[in-house]
Amino acid sequence: IPNTPSITMSPATRLDVSGLGGLTLGGGQTLAGSGSVLGNLSTRTGTTLIPGNSIGTLTISGNLAMNNTTSQFELGTDPTQIGNGVNDLVAVGQNLTLGGLNTFKINPVGALDTTTPYTLITYPGVLTGGSANVTASSTNPRYTFSMVDPATTPGAIKLSVSGIPVTLTWQGGQADN
């Protein structure tokens, strides 16, 4: 695994690294999919995390330590759906540590809600790090994304969306259109 550039997990996949003391991904490595990592996961500068195969949840049973990591999230129209096949999610089983500057790249897959923050990561334990360790970006010009201060959302890393989604209305010239 240390020299594998891309690890893709299907929903039923379980990668058990608990006996190894956890898994550390290095620069240039990508972990993607909707499976489960059993144990702790650490990332280093240049690692990419992509929860879901399309939209889905990547589960880490232990601690997650992110250091200068890029994560790619697809978000749908309903921010009240935490994961659930509607929005990408990283579900951490214990503690979350944020080091360096972690970038969350957002890809809207529908018109996004601008009133309720989206949950990107959940964790029941302790958070180390904070707002200085997270930033959001997107190539979608319709929205502006900003990370909610993690100190105000215990147990979750959340994203606020502003902007105006484009609504297309077909107006044909015929009665049957």
C-alpha positions in Angstrom: 0.0 0.0 0.0 2.8 2.5 0.7 3.7 2.7 -3.0 0.2 2.5 -4.4 -0.8 5.8 -6.0 -4.6 5.2 -5.9 -6.6 3.1 -3.6 -10.3 2.9 -4.5 -12.8 1.2 -2.2 -16.2 -0.1 -3.1 -19.0 0.3 -0.5 -18.5 -3.2 0.9 -14.7 -2.9 1.1 -13.0 -3.0 4.5 -9.3 -2.2 4.7 -8.1 -3.4 8.1 -5.0 -1.5 9.2 -5.6 -1.8 12.9 -3.0 -4.5 13.4 -0.4 -2.2 11.7 -1.0 0.8 14.0 -2.9 2.5 11.2 -2.3 3.6 7.6 -0.3 6.7 6.6 -0.8 8.0 3.1 2.0 10.0 1.5 2.2 12.7 -1.2 0.7 11.6 -4.5 -1.5 9.0 -2.9 -5.3 9.0 -3.2 -7.9 7.2 -1.1 -11.3 7.2 -2.7 -14.6 5.3 -2.3 -17.3 4.4 0.1 -15.6 1.6 2.1 -14.3 1.5 5.6 -10.8 1.9 7.0 -10.6 -0.2 10.2 -8.1 1.6 12.4 -6.4 5.0 12.2 -5.7 7.0 9.0 -3.1 9.7 8.6 -2.4 11.8 5.6 0.6 13.8 4.6 1.2 16.8 2.3 0.0 15.9 -1.2 -2.5 13.2 -0.2 -6.0 13.3 -1.8 -9.2 12.0 -0.1 -12.3 11.4 -2.2 -15.2 10.1 -0.2 -17.7 8.1 -2.3 -17.7 6.5 -5.7 -19.7 9.4 -7.0 -21.7 10.3 -3.9 -21.0 8.2 -0.8 -19.4 7.9 2.7 -15.9 7.0 3.5 -15.7 5.6 7.0 -12.6 5.7 9.3 -13.2 3.6 12.4 -10.4 5.1 14.4 -8.7 8.5 14.4 -8.2 10.7 11.2 -5.2 13.0 11.0 -5.2 15.3 8.0 -2.0 17.3 7.2 -2.1 19.5 4.1 -4.6 17.2 2.4 -6.9 17.9 -0.5 -10.4 16.4 -0.2 -12.9 16.3 -3.0 -16.6 16.4 -2.1 -19.8 16.2 -4.2 -22.8 17.9 -2.7 -26.4 17.6 -3.6 -29.4 19.8 -3.0 -30.2 18.9 0.6 -27.7 19.8 3.3 -29.8 18.2 6.0 -28.8 14.8 4.6 -25.5 14.0 6.2 -24.1 11.4 3.8 -27.1 9.2 3.1 -26.2 8.9 -0.6 -27.1 12.6 -1.1 -23.8 14.3 -0.1 -20.3 13.0 0.3 -19.2 12.4 3.9 -16.1 11.3 5.8 -17.3 9.6 9.0 -14.6 9.3 11.6 -15.0 6.9 14.5 -12.9 8.7 17.1 -10.7 11.9 17.0 -10.0 14.3 14.2 -6.6 16.1 13.9 -6.2 19.0 11.3 -2.6 20.1 10.6 -1.3 22.4 7.9 -3.9 23.7 5.5 -6.5 21.2 4.3 -8.4 22.1 1.2 -11.9 20.9 0.5 -12.7 21.1 -3.2 -16.4 21.2 -3.8 -18.3 19.9 -6.8 -22.0 20.7 -6.8 -24.2 17.9 -8.3 -27.4 20.0 -8.1 -28.6 23.4 -7.0 -27.0 23.9 -3.6 -28.8 25.2 -0.5 -27.5 28.5 0.7 -29.3 28.6 4.0 -28.0 25.5 5.9 -24.4 24.4 6.1 -23.3 21.1 4.6 -21.6 18.5 6.8 -18.3 17.2 5.3 -16.8 15.3 8.2 -18.3 13.9 11.4 -16.3 12.7 14.5 -17.5 11.9 18.0 -14.2 12.6 19.7 -11.7 15.5 20.1 -10.8 18.0 17.4 -7.2 19.2 17.3 -6.7 22.1 15.0 -9.3 24.6 13.8 -10.4 27.2 11.3 -6.8 28.0 10.3 -6.4 24.4 9.1 -9.3 24.3 6.6 -10.2 26.1 3.4 -12.7 25.5 0.6 -12.5 25.9 -3.1 -14.4 25.1 -6.3 -14.3 25.8 -10.0 -18.1 26.4 -10.0 -18.6 30.2 -10.6 -22.2 30.2 -9.2 -21.2 29.7 -5.6 -18.8 30.9 -3.0 -17.8 28.4 -0.3 -16.5 29.0 3.2 -15.7 26.7 6.0 -17.7 27.1 9.2 -15.4 27.6 12.2 -15.0 24.1 13.6 -15.1 25.5 17.2 -18.7 26.4 16.6 -19.7 22.9 15.3 -18.5 20.3 17.7 -18.4 16.8 16.1 -18.6 18.1 12.5 -16.6 20.0 9.9 -19.2 22.1 8.0 -19.3 24.2 4.8 -21.4 27.3 4.1 -22.5 28.1 0.6 -23.5 31.5 -0.8 -24.5 32.5 -4.3 -27.4 31.9 -6.6 -28.1 28.5 -8.2 -29.1 28.7 -11.9 -32.6 27.6 -12.6 -33.4 26.9 -16.2 -37.0 27.1 -17.5 -37.9 25.9 -20.9 -40.2 28.1 -22.8 -41.2 26.7 -26.1 -43.2 28.4 -28.9 -45.7 25.6 -29.2 -48.6 24.6 -26.9 -47.1 21.0 -26.5 -43.7 22.3 -25.3 
